[in-house]
Amino acid sequence: MNNTDSVPRFIEPGDDQDQDQDLVLPLYVSRQVDDKTRRAQEARKRLLAAATLQQQRAAALNNG
């Protein structure tokens, strides 16, 4: 069996989950995430961080 933890999920008015009611404020709900999904999410975060750092370095070289 996979290990699962709750991960916050952001729901905004107009989402599929909000068909029959109006939300005044966004809600945070949890959903279960397995190990494979968690690893993929962490990998995406690392790639985004690396791309951001590379972009900042390139901008610094171009400006300096």
C-alpha positions in Angstrom: 0.0 0.0 0.0 1.2 3.5 -0.8 2.0 6.0 1.9 -0.3 9.0 1.5 -0.4 12.4 3.2 -2.8 15.3 2.9 -1.7 18.1 0.6 -3.5 21.4 0.5 -5.5 22.1 -2.7 -6.8 25.5 -3.7 -10.4 25.8 -4.9 -11.6 29.0 -6.4 -15.2 30.1 -7.2 -16.2 28.7 -10.6 -14.2 25.5 -10.2 -16.0 22.2 -11.0 -16.4 21.6 -7.3 -18.3 24.9 -6.9 -21.2 24.2 -9.3 -24.2 24.7 -6.9 -22.9 27.3 -4.4 -21.2 30.6 -4.3 -17.9 30.8 -2.4 -17.2 34.2 -0.8 -13.6 33.2 0.0 -11.4 30.5 -1.5 -11.2 27.3 0.4 -8.3 25.0 1.2 -9.1 21.3 1.1 -6.8 18.3 1.4 -6.4 15.3 -0.9 -4.4 12.2 -0.6 -1.1 12.1 -2.5 0.9 8.9 -3.0 4.7 8.7 -3.0 5.0 8.7 -6.8 2.9 11.9 -7.2 4.8 13.6 -4.4 8.2 12.8 -6.0 6.9 14.2 -9.3 5.7 17.4 -7.6 9.0 17.8 -5.8 10.9 17.3 -9.1 8.8 20.0 -10.8 9.5 22.4 -7.9 13.3 21.7 -8.2 13.2 22.2 -12.0 11.3 25.5 -11.5 13.8 26.7 -8.9 16.7 25.8 -11.2 15.1 27.6 -14.2 14.4 30.6 -12.0 18.0 30.7 -10.8 19.3 30.3 -14.3 17.1 33.1 -15.5 18.3 35.4 -12.7 21.9 34.7 -13.4 21.4 35.4 -17.1 19.6 38.7 -16.3 22.5 39.6 -14.0 25.1 38.9 -16.7 23.1 40.9 -19.2 22.7 43.9 -16.9 26.2 43.9 -15.4 
